Amino acid sequence: MSQPFTSFLANDLEAFLEFKRTLGYKYERPEFTLRRFDRFVAGCVEGEPGHPLDRLVLDWLSSMPGRKSVSVASELGVVRQFCLFLRRRDPDGFVPGRAWAPGPAQSQFLPHIFSLTEISVLLELTGALRPTPFRPLAVRTLILMLYCTGLRFGEALWLRVRDVDLDDAVLFIEGARPECWI
């Protein structure tokens, strides 16, 4: 079981997670975000309820400089859903607007298609990885999966043994998981 929430929002955060899971969502990645928000609130407020939620959310978002705009927008989305949940009980409750998230920035990402020579060198280097005996094989397999299939990194990490059918030479890829969209 996860550590309990500790801020004055603890009961509401637990109720929100229960609500989302009752609707059928796993809500694992968002729970991680909510736990970070809770630790921040607990550190700022130290058990003093009544602090304005808008100020806490703004201070929390400001406490992570250098984060990519897509990450901040994703985390704000989770906290925004929590605030909407609270608004059911208090119609005048604060809900941050979408404008609180930074706008999309021009991506600096430049894709690189590895040559056969580069892939060969990478695969050779995996043999030198340590500290566990399976690490070189795991990293080698991951590199080959990414290179040969065109999977996204998150999709490859979500693969399980049950997703591979060696008899029919089939690799089953489930639909995109929202937890991987960051």
KOLLUM-747577 format. One record per residue: residue in three letters; x, y, z of N, C-alpha, C in turn. Coordinates in steps of 0.02 Angstrom, whole numbers, plus 50000, padded with zeros to 5 digits. Atoms other than C-alpha are relative to their C-alpha. Layout:
BEGIN
ALAXYZXYZXYZ ...
% end
This chain:
BEGIN
MET500424994050000500005000050000500445006250000 SER499634993850003500595017649964499985003650067 GLN499994995849940501065030050098499375004250002 PRO500614995949995499575039650164500165007349982 PHE499944992850011499285057550112500085003350068 THR499854996949935499865069650248499765007250007 SER500204992949995499235087150207499285000550025 PHE500694998949979497595094850262499514997849945 LEU500425002450056496935088950092499974992349997 ALA499935007350002497285070550135499344996449988 ASN500645003650007495475064850155499695001249931 ASP500284998450066494935073749996500404996549944 LEU499595003450050496395066549897499844992549998 GLU500185007249998495985048849956499314998949969 ALA500675000650028494145051449912500025000849924 PHE499944998950072494635057949740500294993949965 LEU499715006050030495745042849704499494994350000 GLU500515005349996494365031149762499465001249947 PHE500504998250050493125040349650500244998049930 LYS499735001650066494245038649496500054992549989 ARG499935007350006494575020249530499334996549997 THR500685002750005492735016949555499745000649929 LEU500204999150070492505023549379500394995449952 GLY499635004850041493745010449318500695002349978 TYR499334997650018495325021049301500514997050047 LYS499455002249956496965013949366500285006050038 TYR499794993649972497535031749397500674999650038 GLU499365001049967499325026649439500465006149992 ARG499564994350011500335040649359499705006450032 PRO500294994249967499095054049416500064999750077 GLU499925000749927499185046949593500695002550021 PHE499324997749986501065050049589500025007650002 THR500034992650002500725068249541499655002750062 LEU500384997749941499435070149680500414999150064 ARG499595001049940500655063049808500555005350004 ARG499504994550000501975075749755499675006550021 PHE500364994049981500685089549769499854999950075 ASP500155000749929500175083049941500625001450043 ARG499384998849961501985082950003500185007449999 PHE499864992950005502195100649939499545004050047 VAL500494996549958500605106650026500174998850074 ALA499845001549930501095097750188500625003950022 GLY499404996249983502805106150182499885007450006 CYS500144992849999502085123350149499555002050058 VAL500544998149955500595123150264500094997250070 GLU499885003349935501145111350404499364999450041 GLY500615001649964499385106150451499525005850011 GLU500444994349992498575123150439499505000549943 PRO500494999450054497005121250335499785007249992 GLY500254993350011496245136550260500445004149953 HIS499594996550049497675141550146499644999949934 PRO500354999850064496975147149980500304995049951 LEU499795005250045497055132749859500325002849937 ASP499714997150060497425144149712500735001850011 ARG499314998249984499005150449798500444993750005 LEU499625006349993499555132549841500154997049932 VAL499905002950067499305126549662500515004149961 LEU499544995650036500225141549589500714999150027 ASP499345000949970501665139649713500304993249982 TRP499775006750017501765120949676500254999949928 LEU499794999850070501835123849488500655004049992 SER499404995850004503165137249515500614996750032 SER499445003249964504215125649623500394995249957 MET499665004850044504745115249473500265003549938 PRO499754996450058505745126849360500354995349952 GLY499645003950050506445120149199499624994049973 ARG500385005750024505075107349172499715001649932 LYS500294999150066504415104748997499265001950007 SER500694997549996502755113248963499504994349998 VAL500475005650004501925096648920499954996550068 SER500015003149934502415089649091499605004250049 VAL500374995549955501765104949184499264999749984 ALA500705000350020500145104449084499674993550022 SER500265006549978499915086049123499874999950076 GLU500074999949928500195088549309499455004950022 LEU500544995349985499065103849312499334996749985 GLY500625003550017497735093149226499754995550056 VAL500185004449945497765080749370499745004150059 VAL500214995749944497655094349503499355003549983 ARG500634996850022496295102849401499414995250009 GLN500535004949990495265086749402499844999250074 PHE500115000449928495505085749590499595006050023 CYS500384994049981494885103749608499284999749975 LEU500695000950026493375099849498499614995150045 PHE500305004749953493025085149615499785003750063 LEU500174996149940493075097049764499425004749988 ARG500524995150017491925109149674499304996850005 ARG500665003349993490525096149682499715001350070 ARG500214998749931490465099449869499945007550013 ASP500004992849990490825118049859499975003449932 PRO500074997050067490125126549703500435006149988 ASP499574994150008491215141749736500744998250005 GLY499305002349993492805131149752500435001949941 PHE499514997950051494365135749656500164994249952 VAL499775004750052494775126849492500475004049955 PRO499534996350044496345132349398499784999449928 GLY500165000150071496025137149219500554996649960 ARG499505003250043496905128449077500565004849983 ALA499494994950017497835144749046500575000150051 TRP499475000249951498845141349204500594995949976 ALA499455004150027499865128649106500365004049947 PRO499634996450052501245135448997499784997649931 GLY500185001950068500865135648813500534995549970 PRO499515004550031501715123548697500615003949976 ALA499384996950023503505127948664500234996449937 GLN499735003350059504405124448504500464994450023 SER499615005849980505145107148520500715000549974 GLN499305000250020507025105648516500204992949979 PHE499875007050016506865087048481500154999249926 LEU499825001550069507735081448323500094992449996 PRO499955007350003507425063148281500634997849965 HIS499405002850031508895052348235499844992849981 ILE500095006950022508765036548132500694996850000 PHE499365003349992510175024948181500164995949938 SER499765004150055511195016948044500134992950027 LEU499855006949979511554998248047500664999850039 THR499364999849965513335002348101499905002650072 GLU500124997249933512725013148248499634995050044 ILE500375005149961511494999648303500474994350020 SER499535005349984512864986548293500465001950057 VAL499574997649945513994997148404499615000150066 LEU500414999949939512574999948529499894993050028 LEU500125006849977512184981448536500634996850028 GLU499375002549974514014977348561500155002850069 LEU499884996749935514134989848705499564997350056 THR500445002749948512684981648796500334994350039 GLY499655005549966513834967048837500425002450059 ALA499584997349945514854978448952499585002750058 LEU500414997249947513364983749057500014995650062 ARG500015003549935513314978749241499525003750044 PRO499715004749953512904976049389499654993150000 THR500355006449996511624962049360500134995949937 PRO499855004250058511864947149244499495000849943 PHE500514999550051510224950449151499965006949967 ARG500044993250026510474969049120500235000549927 PRO499794999550070511504967348959499484997049952 LEU500505003250043510204955448886499365004249996 ALA500624996049999508734966448939500085006349957 VAL499894993950038509494982348865500084998449925 ARG499925002150070509994973148705499314998549970 THR500675001750024508224966448688499595006449988 LEU500374993750007507484983848716500235003849938 ILE499754996450059508614991648584499754996749936 LEU500245003650059508154978048459499255001049989 MET500724999050005506294979948497499845006949972 LEU500124993150023506354998748472500215000849927 TYR499734999150068507404997848314499604996149948 CYS500325004350050506504983548229499255001049993 THR500734999550002504704987548272499745007149993 GLY500244993150001504595006448282499565001750060 LEU500394998549939503785005248453500265006450033 ARG499784994449958503825020548562500294997050064 PHE499655002549941504895018848718499514997550053 GLY500495001949949503405018448837499634993649981 GLU500345006150021502535005048733500444993950010 ALA499545005649991504084994048737500074998250074 LEU499945001449928504234995948926499394996650029 TRP500615003149975502424990448949499914992849976 LEU500075006850025502684974148855500114994850056 ARG499945005649952502464958148956500084993649960 VAL499915006450033502854940048916499364997849965 ARG500645002150030501004936948881499855003649934 ASP500114996350062501104949648739500374997049940 VAL499605003050053502274938448637499734993049986 ASP500225006650023501624923648537500534997549950 LEU499465002450043503164914748469499754995149947 ASP500265004950048502144901048385499735003349937 ASP500294996650058501224913248272500405006249979 ALA499574994250014502624926348270499605006550004 VAL500424994149991501444939648340500215003650064 LEU499874995749942501824954048458499385004250011 PHE500624996449986500254960948540500175006550036 ILE499894993449970500324979648576499325002750019 GLU500644997149978498894986148682499965007349978 GLY500094993050017498155003248648500445004450043 ALA499584995349964499135018348702499745001250070 ARG500184999049931499135020448889500125007350019 PRO499914992949983498845038248952500595001250048 GLU499454999249952500145035249089500665001049964 CYS499374999650038501475034648952500055006449959 TRP500024994250044501015051148869500425005850022 ILE499624994249977502315061648954500704999949973 
% end
